[in-house]
Amino acid sequence: MHGRGEDERLTADEVGAPLGERASLVQFSSAFCAPCRATRRVLGEVAGLVPGVAHIEIDAEARLELVRDLGILRTPTVLVLDADGRVVRRAAGQPRKADVIAALGEAV
């Protein structure tokens, strides 16, 4: 079980980049993860399509404390954050573009 509780929130300091004005797609990746590259492409495209959405990629191996704190078990894992940094959706594995867009609908 991870340590954040029901109201999981992340700050710009924790993710190492400014959060999006409307939402953020936070991707946990690792160096030799082929699905991570495809996920990076999908999330980058979606962030480019939807104004106010940031795509932030985090190297899971470099941020083990955050990974443990959030209960991230595999890469890629994507967290969808609302404008306040609250985690509204999380998914492990390579997402489909349509699913990412649908998840963003809950955040904005």
Residue, then its C-alpha position, 0 to 999 in steps of 0.5 A: m500500500h502506498g503512503r499518500g492516502e485517498d487524496e493523492r496530490l503531487t507538486a511541481d517540486e515533487v515531479g521536477a517540472p511545472l504542472g499543467e494549467r488544466a491537467s498533467l500527464v505524469q509518466f514513470s519510465s525506466a531506461f530499457c522499457a520499450p512501451c515507455r517510448a511509445t507512451r512518451r509519444v502518445l502522451g506528448e501528442v495528447a499534451g500537444l492537442v489539449p491546451g493547458v495540459a503538461h506531459i512530465e516524464i519521471d525516471a523511476e530508477a532515479r526517483l525510487e522514494l517517490v515511486r515507493d510513496l506512490g505505489i508505482l509497481r511497473t513502468p510505464t505508469v501514468l498518473v493523470l493530475d487535475a489542475d491542483g495536482r490531485v491524482v484523478r486516474r492512474a494506469a499501468g502499461q502502455p495507454r491508448k490515445a483515446d483512453v488518455i483523452a477520456a481520462l483527461g476529461e475527468a481532470v479538466 
